[in-house]
Amino acid sequence: MAVKDASTKSIHVHHLTRVEGHGNIRVDILDGVIQRCEMEIVEAPRYFEAMLRGLNYQQAPQLASRICGICAVSHNTASILAVERALDVNPSEQTRLLRKLNLMGELMDSHILHIYMLVAPDLIGIGSVIPLAKSAPEILNRALRMKKTAGDLCAVIGGRHTHPIATTIGGFTHYPTSAKLEEITAQLAFIRPDIEATVELFASLEFPEFERATEYQALNSGDGYAMTGSEIASTEGGQWPVERYLQVTNEYQVTHSTAKFARHLRPAYMVGALARFNLNHRQLHPAAVEAAHKLGLEPICTNPYKITLAQLVELVHCYYSALDLLEELLEKGVREEAPVSPTRMSGEGVGAVEAPRGTLYHHYKIQGGRLTDANCIIPTAQNLGNIEADMRGLALTMRSHTQPEVTQALEMLVRAYDPCISCATHMVEVNYVDRE
C-alpha cells in the first residue's frame, strides 16, 4: 500500500505466523498519530466452561486437559486443584511432589518449543526453523533432544506426553517405578550440555531494545519458585488469595477479539515467564541465577522481547529442580497409595497454577458431585491488553522507520509473548443444558 510519508502507515498482518492459533495485527498510523492498534483474535469462541458444567467432578480434569495440547498438564492440574478445594481433599506430600515434577516437564517442553522453533528464527534472521535443518542441524537436533526428554518426563509422571491419564482427584491412579525414575534421570543428565549450549547461544543473540513499564502478576507459593500457589502477587504491591482472582483479573470484552482482555491496577498487566522472573527471581535455582547473569537478565526487566530470556532462565531452573526432585523421590521411594477421597460432595473451589504462558485459574461450583458452574481465566487472555499496549508504545518509537521494519518488529513482539490463542478464545455466557 502506498503511504503518504514515513509517519503514515497501515499495517495488517493476516494470521500471524509462528504462534499457536489465529490472530491478526492491525495498526494504522496517520501523520505519526496512531489511529488504530489492535491484536485481533479471530478464532471462533470455544465454550469449554459450558462443556464442563454438568460433569461428574471426576471427569472434569480429563476434559479440562483437552482445552490445550501444549498446556494439558496445567489445565489438568488447575482443574484437579479446583475440585480438591471444593470437596475438601488434602493430597499427600508425594502427590504434590509428583504434580510439581509434571508441571516442570510441561514448562520445559513448552519453553523449548517457543525458544527454538518460534523465536529463534527471528533472532537468527531466517523465515522459519526449517532452514536450520540444513544450515545448523546441530541447533535443531539439540532442541529436539531436549524437547523429547521433557515430554518423556511428563510421560513418566502423567502416563503419556500430553493429556495426562495417571493424574486424578486426590492423587494418582498409578505411579512411576524406581526404574523409570532412574531412566528419566539419566535422560535428563544426558541433555545437560544442550541446556548449557542453549544459554550460550541466546547470550550471543541480539534482542530488540524496547522498554515499557507495566504491572506484572504471578503466584507466590512461599515455598520456592511457584508452580502452584494460594496467593497472587503483583509488582505494584499487594497480595490476594487465589479465591479473589476475579478482583485481580477483571476480564472484559472488546469488539475485535473472541478472547477476553483483562486489567487490574493499570489498564493492562503481564503474566508469564517475565512476570514470574520479576516477582520470584529470589526463589530461582542457583544454576538459573547464573544463567540469568550470563544472559544479562535482571529484575525488574520491562523489555517484553526478553520474555524469551526469562523462559530460558525458567528452563534452566526447571531442569536442575527436576533433577533435585527426582533424587528426592528415588531416595524416599515412590509408594503406591490410594487417592485421597473427598470429605463432601458439594462446595466451591479455585485452582491456580503457573502454566508456561502465565497464571491459569479454574473455578468450579459443585453440587452433589456435579459441576454446576465453571470459569477459566487463561494466561494469553490476560496478556492481550498488555500486548496491545506494547504494540502501541513500540509503534510510537518507530514512526521514522519503514513499514516493513515496523511490521517485523510488531510480529516479533507478539511472538515474544508466546500466545496460545486457541486457549484464550472462550465465552462463559452460555445457557447450561442439563445432560441427564
Secondary structure, DSSP 8 states (H G I E B T S, - for coil): ---SSTT-EEEEESS-SSSBS-EEEEEEEETTEEEEEEEEE-S----HHHHHTT-BTTTHHHHHHTT-SSSHHHHHHHHHHHHHHHTT----HHHHHHHHHHHHHHHHHHHHIIIIIIIHHHHHT-SSSTTHHHH-HHHHHHHHHHHHHHHHHHHHHHSSSSS-SSEETTEESS---HHHHHHHHHHHHHTHHHHHHHHHHHHTS---------EEEEEE-SSSS-SB-SEEEETTS-EEEGGGHHHHH--B--TTBSB-B--SSSS-EE-SHHHHHHHHGGGS-HHHHHHHHHHT--SS---GGGHHHHHHHHHHHHHHHHHHHHHHHHHH----------S-S-EEEEEEEEETTEEEEEEEEEETTEEEEEEEE-HHHHHHHHHHHHHHHHHHHTTTS-HHHHHHHHHHHHHHT--BHHHHB-----------
